[in-house]
């Protein structure tokens, strides 16, 4: 069995066997009584027992670093796959017509609103002559007038809510 006379020689032996320890760390462990020294110096068996109990091998440390790096890569890969899956879902929804671009949606709403406004304006013009004829100035026929107005308004609302393409003709500024 080999005996190492100095702390430096003992530490160098441990490093040569793949254990990681600094000079200061070895000195502290010696002062704390974790490393035993015989009469002639540090015995090889005692140093190996101490190293097994208190030290990390450089191979184990490298393995731990590799495991942490691998875990980081796996996490990043998993997050990337989740983002890609979400993007594919949106793309599929767009292709099947479940999702449309916001600008197109706003444009369609604006066209619907313009169409609806025009229908309401035309409603008053269409119904006014009918209203005069229906009531003939007779207030007792107010229920009949109200029912006719409600019927015409429902027809206008049905035009507004139906699925269809809307076309709005804008009056030219010079006309």
PyMOL commands that set and color helices and strands:
alter all, ss='L'
color gray80, all
select helices_A, chain A and resi 7-16+23-32+44-54+58-95+102-135+139-161
alter helices_A, ss='H'
color red, helices_A
select strands_A, chain A and resi 3-4+19-20+42-43+56-57
alter strands_A, ss='S'
color yellow, strands_A
deselect
rebuild
show_as cartoon
